[in-house]
Amino acid sequence: MLASGHYLEILGHLGAAWVAGSLIGLERSFRGRPAGFRTHALVSLASALLMLITAYPQDWLPSGASNAGVNTILDPQRMAQGIMTGIGFLGAGVIFKEGLTVRGLTTAASIWITAALGILYGVGYFFPAILGTIAVLGTLQVFRSIETWMPSQAYAHFILRFPRARVMTEDKVRKMMEQHHFSVANINYRMEDNGKTFEYRMTIQTTEKNAMERLAIALRERKDVLEFRISPAGD
């Protein structure tokens, strides 16, 4: 039976956890991520609910348990470890790899830290929990703007296909890529369509913005290029 003085405290803990998870989830939903508003709200709320078990043991333990010789030891750290272990499986489920592109890492990290915030709200450690919520929202929003203008390396998986009779030599391919400010690594060769076409497959890297778009325009205008594919590697 709950002590009457704990109703408002528990309501405050759960409400704060729910609001924090919802705010982080709204940002993820706005970005079109699969784990969004509802997922983050539920993760934070579940973490808070579980931590309430250790925050208010006197409200749910049988009365007189200690007098009856029943020794019950509650370890909040074990509860928190169990929560974070379970969240690891959920976070791994939103990460997927397609070619060179790995997606879902930021969403997995947001799920993980949302669970941590839920733990803090659940035990009533409000000051660091509120600071953490603000920091998470700032990281997801402000840091995205910083990433757009800061210099960075961009990678892509590049496929270039020619008719067999008009294959561009590897040296010419490399020079063409250098002209468009790309470096080439892991180049592979393949014959396709029963020997009718020849294909280059490679990993390309650049620090120039819009370089991939300019490369695509240049390749589109070439008569000897039968087909090409540029697959950027996202986060």
C-alpha positions in Angstrom: 0.0 0.0 0.0 1.4 3.4 -1.0 2.1 5.9 1.7 -0.2 8.9 1.1 2.8 11.3 1.0 4.4 9.5 -2.0 1.6 9.9 -4.5 2.6 13.4 -5.6 6.3 12.5 -5.6 5.8 9.4 -7.8 3.6 11.4 -10.1 6.3 14.0 -10.4 9.0 11.4 -11.2 7.0 9.6 -13.8 5.7 12.8 -15.3 9.2 14.3 -15.7 10.5 11.1 -17.2 7.6 11.0 -19.6 8.0 14.6 -20.7 11.8 14.2 -21.2 11.4 11.1 -23.3 8.6 12.7 -25.3 10.7 15.8 -26.1 13.6 13.7 -27.3 11.3 11.4 -29.3 9.6 14.4 -31.0 13.0 15.5 -32.4 13.6 12.0 -33.7 10.1 11.8 -35.2 10.6 15.1 -36.9 13.8 13.7 -38.5 11.8 10.8 -39.8 13.5 8.2 -37.6 11.8 4.8 -37.0 12.2 5.1 -33.2 10.5 8.4 -32.5 8.0 10.0 -30.2 6.3 7.0 -28.7 9.4 4.8 -28.5 11.4 7.3 -26.5 8.5 8.2 -24.3 7.9 4.6 -23.4 11.7 3.9 -22.8 12.0 6.8 -20.4 8.7 5.9 -18.6 9.6 2.3 -18.3 13.0 3.1 -16.8 11.4 5.5 -14.3 8.8 2.9 -13.3 11.5 0.2 -12.7 13.6 2.6 -10.6 10.7 3.5 -8.4 10.9 -0.1 -7.1 14.2 0.8 -5.5 13.2 4.4 -4.6 10.2 3.4 -2.5 10.7 -0.1 -1.2 8.8 0.6 1.9 5.6 1.1 -0.1 5.6 -2.4 -1.7 7.5 -4.7 0.7 5.3 -6.7 3.0 4.8 -5.0 6.3 6.9 -6.5 9.0 9.1 -8.4 6.6 12.2 -7.6 8.5 10.7 -8.6 11.8 9.7 -11.9 10.3 13.3 -12.7 9.4 13.0 -11.9 5.7 16.1 -10.0 4.6 15.4 -8.0 1.4 18.3 -6.1 0.0 17.6 -3.7 -2.8 20.5 -2.6 -5.0 19.6 0.3 -7.3 22.8 -0.2 -9.3 21.8 -3.7 -10.3 18.4 -2.4 -11.4 20.0 0.3 -13.5 22.4 -2.2 -15.0 19.5 -4.5 -15.9 17.6 -1.6 -17.6 20.6 -0.5 -19.6 21.3 -4.1 -20.7 17.8 -4.4 -22.0 18.0 -1.1 -23.8 21.1 -2.3 -25.6 18.9 -4.8 -27.5 16.4 -2.2 -28.4 19.1 0.2 -29.6 20.8 -2.4 -31.7 17.5 -3.0 -33.4 17.4 0.5 -35.0 21.0 0.2 -36.4 21.3 -1.2 -39.9 23.9 -1.3 -42.6 23.3 -1.0 -46.3 26.5 -1.1 -48.3 28.8 1.5 -46.9 25.9 3.3 -45.2 25.3 2.7 -41.5 22.1 4.3 -40.2 20.5 4.5 -36.8 23.5 5.2 -34.7 22.3 8.5 -33.4 18.8 7.1 -32.7 20.3 4.2 -30.8 22.4 6.6 -28.7 19.3 8.7 -28.1 17.4 5.6 -26.9 20.3 4.7 -24.6 20.5 8.1 -23.0 16.7 8.4 -22.7 16.8 5.3 -20.6 19.5 6.8 -18.4 17.4 10.0 -18.0 14.4 7.8 -17.0 16.5 6.2 -14.3 17.5 9.6 -12.9 13.9 10.8 -13.0 12.7 7.6 -11.4 14.9 8.0 -8.3 14.1 11.7 -8.1 17.6 13.0 -9.1 16.1 15.9 -10.9 18.9 18.4 -11.3 21.3 16.2 -13.4 18.3 14.7 -15.2 17.0 18.1 -16.3 20.5 19.2 -17.3 20.9 15.9 -19.2 17.6 16.4 -21.0 18.6 19.9 -22.1 22.0 18.7 -23.2 20.4 15.8 -25.3 18.0 18.2 -27.0 20.8 20.7 -27.7 23.0 17.9 -29.1 20.4 16.6 -31.5 19.3 20.1 -32.7 22.3 22.4 -32.5 25.0 19.9 -33.4 23.2 19.1 -36.6 23.6 22.7 -37.7 27.3 22.6 -36.8 27.8 19.5 -38.8 26.4 21.2 -41.9 29.1 23.8 -42.1 32.1 22.1 -40.5 34.6 20.4 -42.9 34.2 16.6 -43.0 35.1 13.6 -45.2 32.3 12.1 -47.2 32.5 8.5 -48.4 30.5 6.7 -51.1 30.3 3.4 -52.9 30.9 4.1 -56.6 29.9 1.8 -59.5 30.9 2.8 -63.1 29.9 0.6 -66.0 31.0 0.8 -69.7 30.3 -1.1 -72.9 33.1 -3.6 -73.3 34.3 -2.0 -76.6 34.7 1.4 -75.0 36.1 0.8 -71.5 37.9 3.6 -69.9 41.3 2.6 -68.5 41.9 2.6 -64.8 44.4 5.4 -65.1 41.8 7.6 -66.8 39.2 6.7 -64.2 41.5 7.8 -61.4 42.5 11.0 -63.2 38.8 11.8 -63.7 38.1 11.2 -60.0 41.0 13.4 -59.1 39.7 16.2 -61.3 36.5 16.1 -59.3 38.4 16.1 -56.0 37.9 12.4 -55.1 40.4 9.9 -53.8 39.9 6.2 -54.8 40.3 3.1 -52.7 39.4 -0.6 -52.9 38.9 -0.6 -56.7 37.4 -3.8 -58.1 36.6 -5.1 -61.6 33.8 -7.1 -63.0 32.5 -8.3 -66.3 28.8 -8.3 -66.7 26.0 -9.3 -69.2 27.9 -12.3 -70.6 31.0 -10.1 -71.3 29.1 -7.2 -72.9 29.8 -4.7 -70.2 32.8 -3.9 -67.9 32.3 -2.5 -64.4 34.5 -0.7 -61.9 33.5 -0.8 -58.2 35.3 1.4 -55.7 35.2 3.4 -52.5 35.6 7.2 -53.1 36.2 9.9 -50.6 36.1 13.7 -50.8 36.0 16.8 -48.5 34.4 19.0 -51.2 30.7 19.8 -50.7 28.5 19.0 -53.6 31.3 17.0 -55.2 29.1 14.0 -55.7 26.4 16.0 -57.4 29.0 17.5 -59.8 30.4 14.1 -60.5 27.0 12.7 -61.3 26.4 15.6 -63.7 29.7 15.1 -65.5 29.1 11.3 -65.8 25.6 11.9 -67.2 27.0 13.9 -70.0 29.5 11.2 -71.1 28.5 9.1 -74.1 30.8 6.2 -73.2 29.3 5.7 -69.7 26.6 3.0 -69.8 25.6 3.2 -66.2 26.8 4.6 -62.8 25.8 4.6 -59.2 27.0 6.8 -56.3 25.8 5.6 -52.9 26.8 8.0 -50.1 27.6 6.6 -46.7 25.3 8.3 -44.2 25.4 8.3 -40.3 
